[in-house]
Each structure stands twice: as C-alpha cells, then as structure tokens.
Amino acid sequence: MNMIRWEPFREADEFMRRFGMTGLDRWPRLAAAEGEKTVEWAPVADICETDKEYLVKAELPGVKREDVKVTQDDGVLTIEGERKYEKEAKGEKTHRVERFYGTFCRSFTLPEDADAKAIRAETKDGILNVHVPKMKIEKPKAIEIKVE
C-alpha cells in the first residue's frame, strides 16, 4: 500500500492550468519535494485607477523596505523581494507558524497610457503603494475622405 501526500490545492491548480486560468492561483503552495520546508507565496495586491494614475497596493507586512525591489521593464511592472524568517529567540519555543516566508515575485502588465519613466513607490504600515502616472495620449482624429 502506497501513501500519497495530500496537497489540498493540487486539483484546483491542475484545473486552472488545464483551462488557462492564470491569476487565480494566489494561495501559497507547499513545495512538492518531500522533506522541503520552502513555500511559494505572493503578496496580494489591489489595482486602482484615477484620472491621473494607476495605483498598485501590495500587502507586505513584515517585509523591510530594503528587501523589496520594484522594477519596470518593457511594459511590465515587477515587485519582488523576500520576507525573512524570524529565528526563535533563546528560551522561546514556536508552536505554530502560519505566515509564509521566502522570496516572492508579482508582475503586472502596464497599460499603454502608463508613464513608465515616472513610476514611484512608497511603503506605509506594511503596504507598498506603487504610483504609475498616466500619459496624455491624443486619440487619432478621423479624417473624412471625399468619394468622387
């Protein structure tokens, strides 16, 4: 009799891959290799829009500013970094660990009117706010052609 390791999200992951559903797999997944204690995770993010800018808000509690890198390359905004595991203090015993640690990476395709040269980011209360200003794009004017 073989024992099979139970992975609660395996079927959902397979379903999403099979039907090309991306972006819905925001839950962390335990590493498949037996004995590994690493976890894949990605911070959740909200994207808002005003008349002047797009705003990406990513939850990064416990992540230091120097452990986060925000880049833009060829129309793709990438937020990556690492939440480091807090080692046990001497005389302290951990009974349960539910937070996820390790490296993360999230990428977002920028719209055509995003001004990639003016992107700025700030952190406050564990939230990373990435401001992406909009450029003014003039819409092409229709030209009426006279039919003779």
N, C-alpha and C positions, 0 to 999 in steps of 0.2 A: 504494500500500500504506500503510495507516494503522498507526501504532504505538499500542498500548494500554498504558497504565501498569498494571503489575502491582501489585495490592493483595492480599496473601495472605489477609486475613480478610474480604474482600468477600462471598464466598459464604456464609461462616458467619454474618456479620451479617444478610444477607438471609434466610437460613434461620430465624434466631431471630426476626426481625421478622415474617416470614410466619406463624409458628406462635405468636406472642405470648409467646415465651420472653424474659423480662427477667431481669436479674440475672446472666446467664451471660456477658455481654459485658464482662468485667473487664479484657481486654487493652487496651493503648493503641492508638489508631488514628491513623495519619498523616493530616494534613489532605488533603482531596481536591483542593484547588485546586493546580494546577501551580505550582511555584516557592515555595510556602509552606513554611516550616520549623517551623510550630507543630505541637504534638502534643496530643491529648486524652489525659488519663490520670486514673486514680483510684486512690488507695491501697487496698490490700487490707485487709479488716477481718474480725475474728473476733467472734462474739457468744456470750457465755457467760451462764449463769443460775445463781444460787444461791437459797436460800430467801429471802434478804433483798434481792437486787438483780439487775439485768441489767448486764453489763459489755461494752462495745464497745471492742475493741482495734484501733486503726488504725495501720498502719505508715507513719511519716512521717520516714524518715531524711533528714537534710539540710534539714529544714524548721524554721525558727526559731519559737519559741513565739508571737512577735508576728505571725507570718504565718499563724496558724491561728485560725479563728473557729468556735465551736460554738454553735449556736442550737437552740431548741425552739419550734415554732410549730404550734399546732393538732394536737398529737399526732405531729408529725414532727420527728425529731432530724436536724439537718444539720451536717455537718463540711465546712468549705470553707477554702481557703487557696491558697497559692502556694509552689512550690519555685522559687527564683530561679536562673537560670543563672550559674555561676561564670565570670567572664570570665578569659580567658587572662592569665597574668602575663607581664610583659615578658621576652622571651627564651624563652618557653615555647611549644611547638607541640603542638596537640592532634592525635592521630592517629585517635582513635575516641571517639565519645560514645554510650553505650548507656543511660544514665539518662535519665529523662523529666523535663522541666521545664515550668513554666507553672502555670496555675490548675487547681484540682481542686474537685470537689463530690461528696459522697456523702450520701444521705438514707436514713433508716430510719424506718419507721412504728413508733411505740411501742405496746406492748400496753396494754390497758385498765387494768391494775393498776399502771402506771408512775406514779411520783410526779414529775411534770414540774417541780414547784417546787423539788425538792431535788437536781436533777442537778448533778454536779460533774465536772470534768475535770482531768487531770494528765498531764504528759509525763515520760518517763524512757527514756533510751537509744534515742531515735528512735521510741518507741511512745507514741501518745496513748491514754490509758485514760479512757473516759467511763463514770462510775458512775451508773446510773439506779436509785434505790431503788424497792422495791415498796411499794404501799399495801395495807393490810389491807382487803379488800372482803368484807363479810359476804354470804354466799350467802343468797338468799331461802329461807325455810323453807316447806315445803309445808304447806298447810292442808287438812285433810280436811273435806269438806263432806258432811253427813249427807243422805242421799237419803230422802225421805219417801214 
